[in-house]
Amino acid sequence: AVYTGQGNRSAAAHLDDRDAGLQRLLKIHTLLAAQPQRFAFATTPADAARIKADRKRVVYISMENASPLVADPTLLRFYYAQGLRLMSTVHFLNNEFADSATDPKGPEWKGLSPAGKQLVQQAQALGIVIDQSHASDAVFDQLIALSPVPIVLSHSGARAVFNHPRNIDDARLKVLAEHGGVIQVNSYGGYLVDSGASPERKAAEKALTEQYGGWEHIKIADGTALSAALKELDARYPIKRATEEDFFAHL
């Protein structure tokens, strides 16, 4: 995926997001070109069937968080030409296009912004599927009302199983099905069960992430040190871990 963590929303940051998105897109195509025996690029269902028959991994390109398009929304056509077929408007925090389900500041646009509505319409006209995961309930409602085609939730859960804003309630699940949409269950434990994290644990986690400038800035090279630090937190402040049974409870 062309994933972009939501940072600050200055003009300079939007330019950085634009460049980072294009670089990520290039990396995806470079990987595919380097591993033709293992992976194959798909833009249609027919491509996927053919690739599967060839016993290769099917690769669709998606965009998680449309922040790379804030500085220049016309890049959407370029992304489509390069294979983009799935796009979410927002991630952990609100952006210029939509409200997030998890922004501590709450809603900013009461759903999609005017620019967000325009982006969704342009994406669907091109043939890009809209992914509602990470967006607020109001965004879901507006996507259903605006969209002439089904939407998807690529990684969400059932709010009736665990009451978390990243999950979706039964009423909206039924609406999703009525409109031909699809949901795939998220596998992140924090959205599957209540971990029971104490205030002390949460404060320690916040302090740890601040050492790295936030979760969005943690690099692969930080993995070993971060893993050790998290194990130390687990020993000091135990939490409940989600199991396979917890995952399947959301199905």
Buried (B, 14 or more C-beta within 10 A) or exposed (E): BBBBBBBEBEEEBBEBBBEBBBEBBEEBBEEBEEEEEEBBBBBEEEBBEBBEEEEBEBBBBBBBBBBBBBBEBEBBEEBBEBBBBBBBBBBBBBBBBBBBBBBEEEBBBEBBBEBBBEBBBBBBEBEBBBBBBBBBBBBBBBBBEBBEEBBBBBBBBBBBBBEBBBBBBEEBBEBBEEBEBEBEBBBEBBBBBEBEBEEEBEEBBEEBBEEBEBEBEBEEEEEEEBEEBEEEBEEEBEBEEBEEEBBEBBE
